[in-house]
Amino acid sequence: MDTPHPGVEGSIASEKKNFDAFAVWQMPIRDIIAEGDNVAAYLVFEGSHVRHSVAKTTRQQVSN
């Protein structure tokens, strides 16, 4: 995500193109930091590419 999107709904809306492009994917939390009312998380998107603006592949993709 390039900009913050409040709540679960905002996060899903901002990442919908990724959810649609990868059939089987996961987004494990690598690190999480909390200070007061603020929380920051480092997530890694992992999945098998099936659809997007490029041809379908079965190559596994990991994005940090």
N, C-alpha and C positions, 0 to 999 in steps of 0.2 A: 504494500500500500504506500502510495506517495504522500497522502494526506490523511489525517485522522478522520475516522467515521464513527460516530457514537453508536454504541450498542452492537448487539449481535446482528441486527437487521442491516445496519450500515456497513458492517464488515462483509456480510454476505453479498450485498448489492455491489460493493466495490470490487469484489473478487469473482463475480458471476462468470466472466469470460474464462477465467482459469478453471472454475468448477466444470464448465461446459466442455472445455478442451481436453480434459483428462478424465478418463473413465474410472480408473482406480487410482486414488491419491490419498495422501495423508499429510498432515501439517503438524509434525511433532514440535513441542516446545523445547528449545535447546537451553534457554535461560529465561528467568523471570526475576524482576526486581520490583520491590514495593517500598515506597517511602511516603508515609502519611496517607493521603487519599489517592496518590498516583501509583500506577502500575505500568511497567514496560515489559514487553515480552519479545524474545527473539525466537521466531518460528522459521522452519525450513519447509518449503513446499516440495513434496516428492510425489511423482506419479508417472503413469504411462500415457504418453500423448496419443490422442485419438482423433482430434479435430481442432482446427483453427484456420488461420489464413494460409497455412502451408499444408502440403500433402500429409496424409495420415502416416504415422510410423508406429512401431511398437517399441521404440527406444525409450528407456527409462530416463526421466528428466529430474534433476535435483537443482533447486534454485535457492541460494542463500541470500 
